[in-house]
């Protein structure tokens, strides 16, 4: 005699079975991602925080859980807080912006992940953080408007549509790497329903690791097929360098003119990259330079420097920081462009030297 199982019970058993499968996959995801955490492995292998008591795993998790998005341009989702990274209510890294002082001299520091301070141990040990520290006990405020992945396409939009309404006195642009290394962007996208779904997925990744595990598997498969150099179409050599440089130059010429018309000064800084100066390379830096030669933009950096000279007509100051680490033989670079706390401090000190006369002149008026 056969026993018929009701459809209701079959559905219940099916749901229970799926839940068990999802829990097993999630458990595998947590174990694998913890063991294969590229951030943790890379920072540990480099030794860049070897002489400190930094909890590297906690540092990596803080940065991984901080969300940015890309429509209409790249920006940080507001109100995110961890031990390492704080994104305020406006979407900038650091403390809330106080607007009750009319005498305040306000500097906005724009750039990509190097300006944002990827893997810095705190908001204060980023370039803008160290720079503001140099102006301690003054009315000078330095606001970190850096966003990971941002380039002149994102930055000029942010200036036009957001920052010009926030009483800026000075824009500092810390640029070069992302404009040359990434595809050209010229069109802004309208927000779509899919964007809301994508943001939900990004938030889910904080708590449900299976989604991140799928991304991890995709990277592993890509590496197995193409090797460390990635897909051929993603190679830097395939990109139209001179078109990118002209776009970069024209965008900042326009921004500098807009700034001049509104009493806002604009400073353009060419950021240092691994191989851009004459630094004696540390063993880890030599390894990174050899391992990721295919991603380096140094062969095109001289063209960017030359183009930047044409910005002097409209911009307050144009400075090349490519050689800022020439006197150092210590470990500075984590990869082709990111530096950690010690490098951020050296850069901030050099920027301070260059901008101090301009700010003192403005304040004394």
N, C-alpha and C positions, 0 to 999 in steps of 0.2 A: 504494500500500500504506500503510495507516494504522498509526501506532505507538501502541500502548496504553501509557499511563502508569499505573503501579501506584498503588493507593490509598495505599500508604505514602508514595510520592513526592509525590502530590497533597497529602496531609496536611502533609508537610514544607514544600512550597512555600507552602501556605496559612499555616502558622505563621510562615514567614519574611516573607511579605507583610504579615501583621498586625503583626509586630515592626517592620518598616520604617515602616508607617503610624503606629504608636505613637511611634516615635522622631521622626518628622516633626512630629506634633502636640505632643510634648514640647518640641521645639526652638522651635516657634512660641509655645508657652506661656511659655517662659523669656524670649524676646525681648519679647513683648507685656507681660508682667507687670513686667519690669524697666523698660520705658518708661512704663507706665501705673501705676506704684506710687503709690497715692494718699497713703500716709504720707509718702513721700519728697517728692512734689510739694507736699503741703500744708505740711510743715515748712519746705521751702525757700522757698515763696511767702510764708509768714507772716513770715519773717525773724527768728523767735523765737530761733534759735541763730546768727544772723548774725555776732555779735561774738565767737564762740567757734571753737575748732578741732574741733568735734564732727563726726565722720563720720556724717552723717545717714542715708545708705543702710545703713551697718552697724547703726546704732541701730534703724532700722525692721526690719531682718531679725532682729535679736536678739529684739525684742518679738513679731514674727510667729511665730517658731519656738518661743516659750514656750507651753506647752499648759495650759489649764484645762478643767474639765469641770463638769457640772451635775446629777449624780445622787448622793445625794438632794438636795443643794444645790450651789451653785457652789463650786469649790475648785481650788487649783493642784495639778497633778500633781507629786509630790515629786521631788527630785534632778534639777533642770534647771539647767544652768549655761552662761552665755555671758559675753562681756566686759562686757555691760551689766547683765544680769539674772541673779540667782542665787536659785533656789528650794531651800530646804534639805530635809532628809529628812522633815520633818513637813509640808511644803507651804507654809511661810511664806517671804516674800521676805527675803533677807539671810543672815547667818551662822547656823551651827548654834546651838541653844539650850543653854547650859551650865547644868547642874542641881546643881553641886557647892557652891553658896554659899547657905546657909540665910538669910543676912542680905540677900539680894538683893531689891530692890523691883521687881516685874515688872509692866510695863504692856503690855497688848495693844491695839493700834490697829486698829480695824475700820472697813471701808468698802468702796466699790467701786473702780473704776479710779483715781479721784482719790487715794484713800488708798494704794492699791497703788503708784501713781506711774507711770502710763502715760507713756512717752516721756521720763522722767527719765533723765539720762545715767549714772546709777549707782544702786546700792542706797542709797548714803549721801545722795543728793540728792533722795530722796523726803521727804514730810512726816515720817514716823516716823524716817527716817534723820537728818534735820536735828535733830529733837527729841531723839534719843538723844545727839547731839553736844553739845547744851546741858547734858547731865548727865554729861559726860566726867569721869573721875576720881571717880565716885560709884558706889554699888551699884545705881543705877537702870538698868534694862534696858527698852528700848522695842522691842517685837516687831511687825513689820509683818504683820498678819493680813488685809490688804486683798486683795480678789479682784475682778478686772474683772467688772463686771456685777452684783455682789452688792448686795442690799438687805436690809431688816430681816428678811425671810423667811429668807434664807440666814444672816444674821449671828446671829440669835437661836438658830437650830438649832446653829450652830457653837459658840456659848457654852455651851449646855446639854450638848451631847454630846462636846465636845472640850476647850474652854478651862478649864472649871471644875476639870478634873483636872490642870491644869498650874501650880498654885500662883499664880494671879493675885492681884495686889493692887488693880489698877485696870484698868477697861475704858474706853477712849476711843472713842466712836462718832462717826464723821464722815459725816453722812448728809444726805439731802434729795433729791438729783437722781434717783437710780435708783428710789426708791420712788414718786415722782410720775410719772416718765416711762415706766415699764414696766407691763405688765399685772399685775393682782392675782394673787398666788399664795397658796394656802392649803393645798394638799395636797402631801405629799412622795411621790415616786415610788420604788417598789422597783426595785432593779437588775435589768435584763433582759439577755438574750443580745445584743440589739441594741446595748447600751451598750459591750460589748467590741468589737463591729465598728466602732462609731463612733470609739472610741479608736485602733484600728488605722488608720483612715482619717486621723485627725488627725495621727498620727505619719508616715504616708505623705506627707502634704502638705509635710513638711519637705524631702523628697527628690524627690518626683515632682510637678511643677508642673501637670500636666494637670488634676488634681482642683481645684486652686485656680483654674485658668483657667476651668473650667466655672462655678464660683461667680461669677467676674468677669463672664462673659457674661450670667449671670442678672441681675446688678446693672445691667449696661448696658441690657438689654432692659426691665427695670422702669423705668429712668430715661427711656427713649425713650417708654414708654407713659404714665407718670404724671408725668414731670418731676422736678425736684429735691425736690418735696415728698413723694415716695414714695406708696405706696398709701393711698387715703382712709381705710381702716380702721386704719391705723397712726398717724394724726394724733393729737397729744396731746389735742386738743379732744374726742375721742370717749371719753376715759377718765373713769371715775367718781371724780373727785378727792377728794371728801369721804370716800368709803368708804376710799380709800387712806390718807388722813391719819388716820382713826380707827384703822385697822389698825396703822399705824406707831406711833401714840401708845400703844395698848393693849399692843403687843408690848414696847415699851421700859419701860412701867410695870411689866409683869411681870418683866422682866429686872432692873430696879433693885430690886424687892422681893426677888427671889432673891438678888441680890448682897448686899443688906443683911443677909439671914438667914445669909449665909456669910462675912461680914466682907470683902466685896469692894465697892469703890467703883465707881460708874458715872457717867461724864460724857458728856453728849449735846451734840454740836456741830452747828449748822446750817451747812452748807458754803456758801462763796460761789459764785455763778454769774454769768455775764455778764449784766449788767443788774440784779443784785440790790442793788447799792449805788449810790453816787454817783460812781463813778470816771469821770474824763475818758478817754473811749475813744480808743485808738490807731486808726489807719486800718484795720489788719487786723481789730481787734475790731469796728469799725463794720460792716465788710464781713460778718463772720460773723453779727453780730446781725441784719442785714437779710436775709442769704441764708437763715438758718435760723430765722426767726421762728416758723414752723409747728411747730418742735420745742421751742420755749422753754416752760419751766414757770413763768416769773417771775410771770405773772398769778395763779398759785395759791400763790405762796411766802408771802404774808402770812398765809394761812390756816394754813400749816404752822407759821409762827412763833407764831401765837396758840395753836395746839394744844400746842406745845412748852412753853409756860408751865405747863401742867397737870402736866408731868413733874417740876416742882420739888419736889413733895411727897415723892417716893420716891427720886429720883436725886440724886447728890451735887452735881452742877452741870449747868445747862443754859445754853449760851452761843450767841449768834447771831454768826457770823463774816461775815455778808453784806457788811458794810462794811469788811472788812479791807484792801481795796485803794483806799480812797477818797483817800488822800494820794499815790497814784502815778499818773503819766500815761504811764509806760513801757508797753511791750507785755507783758502778763501772760497773757492768755487765748489759747490756741491755738484753742479752739472755744467752745461754750456753757458748758463747765465745767472742761475740763482746763487746767491751768497747768503750766509747765515749771519748771526748777530755781529760777529767781529767785522765782517765785510760791510754790513749795513752801517756800522759806526764810522768806519773809514770814509765811506761815501758821503755820509751826512756831514762830517767835518769838512770835507772838500767843498761841498755845496754851500755850507755856511760861510766859508771864506769868500766865495764868489758872490753871494747875494747880500752879504752884510752891508757893504757900502750903499747898495740900492735902497735897502730898507731904512737904513739910518737917514738917508737923504729924504725919503718920503715922510718919515716920522717927524723930522725936524721942521717940516713946512708949516 
